[in-house]
Structure formats: C-alpha cells, structure tokens
Amino acid sequence: MRTVLVNLVYVIGGEAAVRAANFAAALFIAREYGAATLGAYAVSLALVTVVVMFVDNGLQTAAITQLSSDGTNRNNIIGRLTLSKTILLSGAAVILTVAAGWIKPGHFFLAIGVWVTVRAILQSYSQLQMAVLKSVSKTNWIGIIQSVHGGFLFAGIYLSFRQGWSIVVLLGWLTLCQLLELLLSMAVLYRGGIWPTWHGRLGFLAIMRIAAPFGIAYGLANLIVRSDTIVLSRFVPLAELGAFSAANSILLIVYVSAWLFGSVLLPEMVRLSGTPESLRLYTNQWARWLALVTVPCALLVSLVAPRLIVALYGAAFAGSGVLGSVMALACPFIILNSVYTTFTIAANTRMTFVGIYGACALATVGLDLCLGRAFGSMGIASAIAIREAGMLAAFRLLTHRVRSSDVKIQPRLLRRRLGATQKTREAS
C-alpha cells in the first residue's frame, strides 16, 4: 500500500503540473481569444484524441501488463511495442488527413487541428515511455520530467501574454513542450539501460491481439468523454460550445486523474491476479476509501462551482457555472469506474470491460443526441452524470460475478486458521 501511495504521489504530482499548465492554457485561450476560439480548440482536440486513442490500440496498458509479468526480456518488448505504435500512429495521421480533406475546414480551424494532431501523436509516444517507467519502478522520474514540462508550458503562456502571440503560435509552443517531455523520458530510460530493441519477427498481429481489448476499451472511454463536445458542436454555435468546454475542461482533469490512478494500481493488481480473492479485497478496499473521500468533495464542489468558474474564466462565462455544478456530481462515479476498470484488466476479464464500455458508448451517444438536442449544454451535462452512474452500476454487477473458484480456502475460514495458528504460537 505504501509503495502504491508513493508511486501515486510521483505520477499524480508530475501529471498535475502538466494538467495545471494545460488548464491555464485553456483559461488563457478563453480570456484572450474568446469562447468561439475555445470551442474550436475543444472540438479539434476531441476529434483528434478519439482517432489517436482508437488507432493506438491500448499499447501503453499492454506495456504495463507485459513488463510487469516479464522483466527479463523488457528491451525487446519495448522495441516491438514502439515499432507497432509507429505503424499505428502513421495510420492515424493518414485518417486525419483524409478527414480534413473531406470536411474542408477553414484555414484557422485547420491550423489549430494540425498542431493539436502533432501534439497528440507526440503525447502518445510519451505515454508509452511513462508506462515503461512505471513498470520498471522509475516513477520518481515521471514527476521530475512532467514538472519540467509543466514549467515550460507556463513559460509559454506568460510569453504569449507578454508578446501577444496568436493561438497558432501558442499551440506550436505547447507542441514543442510535448516533444521535450518525450526526449527527457527517452534519456532517463537510456541511462537505465532500457532502450528499444527487437530480434527476429516483429509479431505485429500478435501484439495487436494482446493489446486490442485494452485499445478498444480505452478508445471507447475516450469516445465516451469526447463525444459530449463532438455531439454538442452539432447543435450549438461555437460560442456556446466554448462555454460548455469551460466547465468540461475541469471535468477532463478528473478523468485524467482517475485514469492515472488506475494505471498506478494496475501493476499491483496484476501481481495479485493469481489469487482472485486477494485482488477483490484489494479493489474493494480502495473503492471504499475513495467513495468516503470523493462524495463529500463532489457535493462541496457542486455548491461552489458557479462562483469558481466565474473566478477562473471571467464574468463572460457565468452561464458555465450551473453546468459545472451538474458535472461535479459525476466525479465520484468517474474515479470508482477507473478502479473497477483496472480490476477487470488485472483479472483478465477482458470481455467484461469491453462490453461495459461498448454499451456505455452507445448509451452516451444516444443520451447526448436526445438530451443535447432537447436541452443543449445542460442536457449534455446531465447525460454525463447519468452515464457515469450507470457505468458504475454495471461494473458492480458484473465484477461481483467474478468468483474466486481457484481459491480453496475462503476468507473467513482463512482468518480462522490464521487466528488459530497465532494462538498456538503464543501458547508455545
């Protein structure tokens, strides 16, 4: 437990620096360039992220599971995963290029989309490097690298404010900062003797079969999160979409933190997967603690959200406050869903989480279309809370059926035997 908490501090701390800087960039874009520009940036980011995450096929999660179970052949595993990622991301670039040619966006929208795409590809490579660092117990470096990344992001926001940069120049700076993170993580791994190599056949199809369940699930997870913005863009003008994105950008931080928390728990859950009952007890213990902390916090944030959003974004975004209040109620469900997703991955019940995320993706699109068309931004905000609560109910129902049939001694009987053994030792 202590190891998990220490790793969590490094991972969340480093990621917090980057996310805080990205959030500051979103605030700056909203205040400096207006709600319409924020809306264009948000929908570009949503579309690009969905494509990249689906095409990426969950390779970083596959890296954690493979390296945690087989550390002797790690350089070869990393090499095969890196080359496979390159092939997949090349496909993503082609898909986005064809989509841009078909949609034919304006020059301004296209410029934003190009920088967002390049940055997303670099971030995908960085995520693979971070997964390797987690698997080889070098999480302390994650905090350092991402803190440096966050510092340069803040510097770019300051320079943009002082020099009057355009949104395109600012996005170019953000992309260079992402490249810096990738180079630093590669340098740390290289100094530790960890470098991509591969011998013989690549085994691309075999890697895809291993990673596909993770890729489908995480691709669906991103589709679920990003479809809110994508669907809403069909019903409202960019200015109203920007107002929705102001509140939604805060919620995205919760999503990222939840996924990061799950990735920190994953190595330990994989090690416990040989004893299913221990894995279940470990998961339920974390779920109870998180529920006790997140539910009161969510209620408090829901009450103060209107004032908080005005303080952050300015009076022009006052309408975003009530949206933030509704979205805050979904936060405990988001975090708990991440824990149970990690449990199903570690327990190798892949069809469970693929099925849940598939059903939730369909429900999300349906809810967004119905509620978004009828109630606009408020309908989408309500749909977020509904879908996250429904997903948690599905996880609780289906994971409860994962029985410990391989465990011969049930927990109550095990505690009795351990207690009897302890009494015998004390008597002797």
Backbone torsions as a table, in degrees:
resi	resn	phi	psi	omega
1	MET	NA	-41.6	-179.7
2	ARG	-64.5	-40.0	178.8
3	THR	-61.3	-42.1	179.3
4	VAL	-62.6	-43.7	-178.7
5	LEU	-65.2	-40.3	177.9
6	VAL	-63.9	-46.7	177.7
7	ASN	-60.6	-38.3	-179.6
8	LEU	-63.9	-39.0	178.7
9	VAL	-61.2	-45.7	179.4
10	TYR	-64.0	-47.6	-175.4
11	VAL	-68.7	-51.2	-178.5
12	ILE	-66.4	-38.5	179.6
13	GLY	-61.2	-46.9	179.1
14	GLY	-66.2	-44.9	-179.6
15	GLU	-65.7	-33.4	179.2
16	ALA	-62.3	-37.8	178.8
17	ALA	-63.0	-43.5	-180.0
18	VAL	-68.8	-45.1	-177.9
19	ARG	-67.1	-35.2	177.0
20	ALA	-63.7	-40.2	178.3
21	ALA	-68.1	-41.1	177.1
22	ASN	-64.1	-38.7	177.5
23	PHE	-65.5	-40.2	176.6
24	ALA	-63.0	-36.3	176.8
25	ALA	-63.8	-41.0	177.7
26	ALA	-63.9	-40.3	176.4
27	LEU	-62.1	-42.8	-179.4
28	PHE	-64.4	-43.2	178.7
29	ILE	-60.9	-42.4	-179.4
30	ALA	-64.3	-44.9	-176.0
31	ARG	-77.0	-36.8	-173.5
32	GLU	-87.2	-40.3	-173.4
33	TYR	-108.5	-13.1	175.2
34	GLY	99.6	167.9	-175.4
35	ALA	-66.1	-34.9	-178.6
36	ALA	-64.6	-42.4	178.2
37	THR	-66.0	-41.2	176.0
38	LEU	-60.4	-39.8	177.8
39	GLY	-64.1	-42.1	178.2
40	ALA	-64.0	-41.3	177.5
41	TYR	-64.3	-42.5	-176.7
42	ALA	-65.7	-44.7	-177.8
43	VAL	-72.0	-33.5	174.4
44	SER	-62.9	-45.4	179.5
45	LEU	-62.8	-39.2	-179.5
46	ALA	-64.6	-47.9	-177.8
47	LEU	-64.3	-46.4	-178.2
48	VAL	-64.8	-42.1	-178.2
49	THR	-63.5	-41.1	179.3
50	VAL	-61.2	-46.4	-178.7
51	VAL	-65.0	-47.4	-177.0
52	VAL	-64.3	-41.2	-178.2
53	MET	-68.7	-38.6	177.0
54	PHE	-66.5	-45.1	-177.7
55	VAL	-69.4	-34.0	-179.5
56	ASP	-60.9	-30.3	170.5
57	ASN	66.3	28.5	172.6
58	GLY	69.0	30.9	-175.5
59	LEU	-67.5	-31.5	-179.3
60	GLN	-69.0	-36.5	175.8
61	THR	-67.9	-40.2	176.0
62	ALA	-61.3	-34.9	178.5
63	ALA	-62.8	-43.4	-179.9
64	ILE	-63.6	-46.1	-177.4
65	THR	-66.0	-39.9	-178.4
66	GLN	-73.5	-43.8	-178.4
67	LEU	-71.5	-30.0	178.5
68	SER	-70.2	-29.1	-178.4
69	SER	-97.3	-18.3	-178.0
70	ASP	-143.6	90.0	-179.7
71	GLY	-90.8	-6.9	-176.5
72	THR	-77.3	-27.0	-175.6
73	ASN	-115.7	35.2	-167.2
74	ARG	-67.8	-39.8	-177.8
75	ASN	-63.6	-38.3	178.3
76	ASN	-68.1	-39.7	177.5
77	ILE	-62.3	-45.5	-179.7
78	ILE	-63.0	-40.7	179.5
79	GLY	-62.5	-45.0	-180.0
80	ARG	-65.5	-39.8	179.0
81	LEU	-66.6	-39.9	-179.6
82	THR	-65.0	-45.2	179.6
83	LEU	-66.2	-38.6	177.1
84	SER	-63.6	-40.8	178.1
85	LYS	-62.7	-39.5	179.2
86	THR	-61.9	-42.5	178.0
87	ILE	-62.1	-44.8	-177.5
88	LEU	-67.9	-42.7	-179.1
89	LEU	-69.3	-28.5	172.8
90	SER	-63.0	-40.2	175.5
91	GLY	-63.2	-38.7	178.3
92	ALA	-62.7	-41.7	178.8
93	ALA	-61.7	-40.0	178.9
94	VAL	-65.2	-44.7	-179.5
95	ILE	-60.1	-45.3	-178.8
96	LEU	-67.8	-35.3	177.5
97	THR	-65.4	-43.9	178.2
98	VAL	-64.4	-41.1	179.5
99	ALA	-62.8	-41.5	178.9
100	ALA	-64.4	-39.2	177.4
101	GLY	-65.7	-31.4	-179.7
102	TRP	-78.4	-44.1	-177.9
103	ILE	-73.5	-35.3	-178.5
104	LYS	56.0	63.4	178.0
105	PRO	-72.0	166.4	176.7
106	GLY	-67.1	166.9	-176.9
107	HIS	-60.3	-41.3	-179.7
108	PHE	-64.1	-47.9	179.4
109	PHE	-63.2	-40.1	-179.5
110	LEU	-65.7	-40.5	179.6
111	ALA	-62.3	-42.3	176.9
112	ILE	-62.4	-44.5	-178.3
113	GLY	-62.9	-37.7	-180.0
114	VAL	-63.4	-48.7	-179.6
115	TRP	-66.0	-38.1	177.7
116	VAL	-63.5	-38.7	-179.9
117	THR	-66.3	-47.6	180.0
118	VAL	-61.1	-42.2	179.7
119	ARG	-65.6	-39.2	179.6
120	ALA	-64.3	-38.1	178.5
121	ILE	-66.3	-45.1	177.0
122	LEU	-62.2	-39.0	178.5
123	GLN	-64.4	-35.7	178.3
124	SER	-62.7	-42.7	174.9
125	TYR	-63.0	-41.5	179.4
126	SER	-62.3	-38.8	179.6
127	GLN	-63.2	-36.2	175.7
128	LEU	-64.3	-43.1	178.3
129	GLN	-62.9	-40.3	178.9
130	MET	-65.9	-36.5	176.3
131	ALA	-62.4	-39.5	177.6
132	VAL	-65.3	-42.7	178.5
133	LEU	-60.4	-39.1	177.0
134	LYS	-64.9	-40.0	-174.4
135	SER	-72.7	-27.9	-178.7
136	VAL	-102.4	19.1	174.2
137	SER	60.8	43.9	175.3
138	LYS	-120.5	39.0	-176.7
139	THR	-67.1	-22.0	178.9
140	ASN	-61.4	-31.7	179.2
141	TRP	-71.2	-26.2	179.5
142	ILE	-61.6	-44.9	178.7
143	GLY	-61.0	-41.3	-179.0
144	ILE	-66.9	-48.4	-177.0
145	ILE	-61.7	-46.7	-176.4
146	GLN	-74.0	-24.9	173.7
147	SER	-67.2	-40.4	175.2
148	VAL	-62.5	-44.9	177.5
149	HIS	-56.8	-48.7	-180.0
150	GLY	-61.3	-38.0	178.1
151	GLY	-61.5	-43.3	178.2
152	PHE	-68.2	-33.2	175.7
153	LEU	-62.9	-45.0	177.8
154	PHE	-62.9	-37.9	177.9
155	ALA	-61.8	-39.8	178.7
156	GLY	-65.0	-38.0	178.1
157	ILE	-65.2	-40.6	178.7
158	TYR	-64.2	-45.6	179.5
159	LEU	-63.5	-38.2	178.2
160	SER	-62.9	-38.9	178.0
161	PHE	-67.1	-42.8	-176.6
162	ARG	-75.2	-39.0	-174.1
163	GLN	-95.0	-8.4	179.7
164	GLY	71.0	39.8	179.8
165	TRP	-63.0	153.6	171.4
166	SER	-79.1	169.0	178.9
167	ILE	-62.8	-33.3	-179.2
168	VAL	-68.2	-42.7	178.5
169	VAL	-64.8	-41.2	178.6
170	LEU	-61.2	-43.6	178.9
171	LEU	-65.6	-34.2	174.7
172	GLY	-61.8	-41.6	177.0
173	TRP	-63.4	-42.7	178.8
174	LEU	-60.9	-35.8	179.0
175	THR	-67.9	-41.6	177.3
176	LEU	-63.1	-36.1	177.4
177	CYS	-65.0	-37.0	176.9
178	GLN	-66.4	-37.7	175.8
179	LEU	-63.0	-39.1	178.0
180	LEU	-60.8	-43.5	178.5
181	GLU	-59.6	-44.1	-179.8
182	LEU	-62.0	-44.3	-178.5
183	LEU	-66.1	-39.5	179.3
184	LEU	-65.9	-42.3	179.3
185	SER	-66.1	-37.3	176.4
186	MET	-64.2	-39.1	179.9
187	ALA	-64.7	-41.3	179.2
188	VAL	-63.0	-45.1	179.5
189	LEU	-65.2	-39.5	-179.9
190	TYR	-63.9	-40.8	178.8
191	ARG	-66.0	-26.9	177.4
192	GLY	-87.8	10.4	179.4
193	GLY	76.3	18.2	-178.7
194	ILE	-109.3	113.2	-175.4
195	TRP	-148.9	140.2	-177.0
196	PRO	-62.7	126.0	171.9
197	THR	-138.8	156.7	173.7
198	TRP	-149.8	143.1	-177.8
199	HIS	-123.6	137.3	177.5
200	GLY	72.8	-145.7	-176.1
201	ARG	-73.7	147.9	178.9
202	LEU	-69.7	-37.6	-177.1
203	GLY	67.6	41.3	-175.6
204	PHE	-58.2	-46.0	-178.0
205	LEU	-66.0	-35.9	177.8
206	ALA	-65.5	-40.5	177.4
207	ILE	-63.3	-40.9	-179.8
208	MET	-63.7	-38.3	179.1
209	ARG	-65.6	-37.6	179.3
210	ILE	-69.7	-43.6	-173.1
211	ALA	-85.5	-19.0	-171.7
212	ALA	-55.0	-46.0	179.0
213	PRO	-58.9	-40.0	177.3
214	PHE	-65.9	-43.6	-178.7
215	GLY	-63.0	-42.6	179.1
216	ILE	-63.5	-45.3	-178.0
217	ALA	-64.2	-47.7	-178.4
218	TYR	-73.2	-31.3	172.9
219	GLY	-63.2	-43.7	176.3
220	LEU	-65.0	-37.2	178.6
221	ALA	-61.1	-43.2	178.2
222	ASN	-69.7	-36.0	176.0
223	LEU	-62.0	-41.2	178.7
224	ILE	-59.7	-45.7	-176.7
225	VAL	-71.4	-44.7	-172.9
226	ARG	-82.2	-21.3	-178.0
227	SER	-64.3	-24.2	177.4
228	ASP	-57.0	-48.8	-179.7
229	THR	-69.9	-41.8	-177.2
230	ILE	-63.6	-47.0	-178.9
231	VAL	-66.7	-42.9	-178.8
232	LEU	-62.1	-31.5	179.7
233	SER	-63.2	-18.4	178.2
234	ARG	-79.8	-18.6	-172.2
235	PHE	-112.4	-19.1	-173.8
236	VAL	-129.9	158.1	175.4
237	PRO	-70.1	165.9	-176.2
238	LEU	-60.4	-33.2	-179.9
239	ALA	-63.7	-44.4	177.6
240	GLU	-69.3	-35.1	175.6
241	LEU	-62.8	-38.4	176.6
242	GLY	-63.8	-37.9	177.3
243	ALA	-63.9	-41.4	175.7
244	PHE	-63.9	-42.1	-178.0
245	SER	-64.7	-27.1	177.9
246	ALA	-60.2	-46.8	177.5
247	ALA	-74.5	-38.6	-176.5
248	ASN	-67.2	-30.0	179.4
249	SER	-64.3	-31.1	175.2
250	ILE	-70.0	-41.2	178.8
251	LEU	-64.1	-34.6	179.0
252	LEU	-62.2	-31.4	175.9
253	ILE	-63.3	-38.7	177.4
254	VAL	-64.9	-43.2	177.6
255	TYR	-58.9	-47.8	-178.2
256	VAL	-63.6	-43.5	178.9
257	SER	-61.8	-39.6	179.3
258	ALA	-65.2	-43.8	178.9
259	TRP	-65.1	-38.9	177.6
260	LEU	-64.5	-41.2	178.0
261	PHE	-60.6	-42.7	177.4
262	GLY	-62.7	-38.6	179.4
263	SER	-67.7	-28.9	176.3
264	VAL	-72.6	-37.3	178.3
265	LEU	-72.7	-25.6	-171.3
266	LEU	-57.9	-48.4	-179.6
267	PRO	-56.5	-42.6	179.5
268	GLU	-67.5	-39.0	178.2
269	MET	-66.0	-36.6	176.8
270	VAL	-62.2	-41.3	179.1
271	ARG	-66.7	-30.4	179.7
272	LEU	-85.8	-6.4	-173.8
273	SER	-65.7	-18.2	177.2
274	GLY	-70.3	-20.8	176.7
275	THR	-121.4	91.5	-171.7
276	PRO	-54.8	-37.5	-177.9
277	GLU	-67.8	-37.6	176.4
278	SER	-63.6	-39.1	178.0
279	LEU	-63.5	-42.5	179.6
280	ARG	-64.3	-45.0	-179.8
281	LEU	-63.0	-40.9	179.2
282	TYR	-62.7	-44.6	-179.9
283	THR	-65.1	-46.6	-178.2
284	ASN	-66.2	-33.1	177.7
285	GLN	-64.0	-46.7	177.0
286	TRP	-63.1	-39.4	-179.2
287	ALA	-62.6	-42.3	179.5
288	ARG	-63.6	-47.2	-179.7
289	TRP	-60.8	-44.0	-178.5
290	LEU	-65.9	-38.2	178.6
291	ALA	-63.7	-41.7	-179.8
292	LEU	-62.8	-30.8	-178.1
293	VAL	-88.4	-44.4	-169.4
294	THR	-79.0	-31.7	-177.8
295	VAL	-63.9	-50.6	177.3
296	PRO	-62.3	-38.3	179.9
297	CYS	-63.6	-40.5	-179.8
298	ALA	-64.6	-41.0	178.9
299	LEU	-64.2	-40.2	178.9
300	LEU	-65.2	-45.6	179.7
301	VAL	-63.4	-37.3	178.6
302	SER	-60.2	-35.7	-179.9
303	LEU	-72.9	-36.8	-174.3
304	VAL	-96.7	-2.5	-175.0
305	ALA	-56.8	-43.9	-179.4
306	PRO	-57.4	-45.4	179.2
307	ARG	-70.9	-36.0	-178.1
308	LEU	-63.8	-44.6	-177.4
309	ILE	-67.9	-38.1	176.4
310	VAL	-63.9	-40.2	178.9
311	ALA	-64.7	-35.0	-177.2
312	LEU	-81.9	-48.3	-171.4
313	TYR	-99.1	-19.8	-178.0
314	GLY	106.5	167.2	-175.8
315	ALA	-63.8	-23.5	-179.9
316	ALA	-65.0	-18.9	-178.8
317	PHE	-108.0	26.3	-179.1
318	ALA	-60.1	-32.3	179.3
319	GLY	-66.8	-15.2	179.4
320	SER	-77.5	-15.2	-173.8
321	GLY	-62.6	-46.5	-179.3
322	VAL	-67.0	-31.6	174.9
323	LEU	-63.8	-42.1	178.1
324	GLY	-62.9	-36.1	178.5
325	SER	-62.2	-42.7	179.7
326	VAL	-69.1	-43.9	-178.9
327	MET	-63.6	-32.6	-179.0
328	ALA	-61.2	-31.2	-179.3
329	LEU	-66.3	-18.8	179.6
330	ALA	-83.9	-12.8	-171.3
331	CYS	-60.7	-45.5	178.2
332	PRO	-59.8	-38.9	178.9
333	PHE	-64.6	-39.6	-179.8
334	ILE	-60.3	-46.3	-177.0
335	ILE	-68.2	-43.9	179.2
336	LEU	-65.9	-36.2	177.5
337	ASN	-62.7	-35.3	177.5
338	SER	-64.9	-40.1	178.8
339	VAL	-63.3	-45.5	-178.1
340	TYR	-72.7	-28.4	172.1
341	THR	-62.5	-45.2	178.6
342	THR	-62.4	-38.1	177.5
343	PHE	-60.8	-45.9	-178.2
344	THR	-67.3	-32.4	175.9
345	ILE	-66.1	-48.4	-178.5
346	ALA	-64.6	-36.7	-180.0
347	ALA	-77.7	-2.8	178.2
348	ASN	62.6	27.3	173.4
349	THR	-94.6	67.7	-170.0
350	ARG	-64.0	-38.6	-177.6
351	MET	-66.5	-22.8	178.8
352	THR	-65.0	-54.4	-175.7
353	PHE	-75.9	-29.1	174.8
354	VAL	-64.7	-43.2	179.1
355	GLY	-64.4	-42.2	-179.5
356	ILE	-64.6	-46.8	-178.5
357	TYR	-68.0	-35.2	177.0
358	GLY	-63.5	-46.6	178.5
359	ALA	-64.0	-39.4	-179.2
360	CYS	-68.3	-36.0	178.0
361	ALA	-62.8	-44.3	177.7
362	LEU	-63.1	-43.5	179.7
363	ALA	-64.7	-37.2	-179.9
364	THR	-62.8	-49.4	179.7
365	VAL	-60.5	-42.3	178.8
366	GLY	-63.6	-46.4	178.5
367	LEU	-63.0	-44.0	-179.4
368	ASP	-61.8	-42.8	-179.9
369	LEU	-65.1	-44.1	-178.0
370	CYS	-71.5	-54.3	-176.2
371	LEU	-73.7	-33.8	178.0
372	GLY	-67.0	-41.5	178.1
373	ARG	-65.9	-37.1	-175.2
374	ALA	-82.8	-40.5	-171.2
375	PHE	-123.6	2.9	177.6
376	GLY	67.7	-136.9	-175.6
377	SER	-61.2	-39.7	180.0
378	MET	-65.0	-35.7	176.7
379	GLY	-63.4	-42.1	178.3
380	ILE	-65.7	-42.1	178.3
381	ALA	-60.2	-41.7	177.6
382	SER	-66.3	-37.7	179.5
383	ALA	-62.3	-34.7	178.7
384	ILE	-61.2	-48.9	-179.3
385	ALA	-64.2	-40.2	-178.9
386	ILE	-64.2	-47.0	-175.2
387	ARG	-68.0	-37.1	-179.7
388	GLU	-68.6	-38.6	176.2
389	ALA	-65.2	-41.3	177.9
390	GLY	-64.9	-38.1	178.9
391	MET	-64.7	-41.8	178.9
392	LEU	-62.7	-41.3	178.1
393	ALA	-61.4	-39.4	178.8
394	ALA	-66.3	-42.8	178.9
395	PHE	-62.7	-44.5	-179.9
396	ARG	-62.6	-38.8	-178.8
397	LEU	-69.3	-46.1	-174.1
398	LEU	-80.0	-37.7	179.0
399	THR	-71.0	-22.7	176.7
400	HIS	-64.7	-22.9	-179.6
401	ARG	-84.2	-8.1	178.3
402	VAL	-77.5	100.1	-173.5
403	ARG	-94.9	156.3	-179.9
404	SER	-93.8	63.0	-177.1
405	SER	-68.1	-21.9	-179.5
406	ASP	-82.6	-11.4	-178.7
407	VAL	-91.4	118.1	-175.1
408	LYS	-79.0	-29.7	-177.3
409	ILE	-106.8	120.2	-179.7
410	GLN	-74.6	156.6	-174.2
411	PRO	-54.8	-43.7	-177.7
412	ARG	-64.8	-43.0	178.7
413	LEU	-65.8	-36.8	179.7
414	LEU	-64.3	-42.5	179.3
415	ARG	-64.1	-37.6	178.2
416	ARG	-62.7	-43.9	-178.9
417	ARG	-66.7	-39.2	177.8
418	LEU	-65.2	-38.6	177.8
419	GLY	-65.0	-40.7	178.0
420	ALA	-63.6	-41.1	179.0
421	THR	-63.4	-40.4	179.2
422	GLN	-64.5	-40.4	179.0
423	LYS	-64.7	-38.8	178.7
424	THR	-61.8	-41.9	179.9
425	ARG	-64.4	-41.1	-178.4
426	GLU	-66.5	-37.5	-179.3
427	ALA	-66.5	-37.5	-179.0
428	SER	-78.6	NA	NA
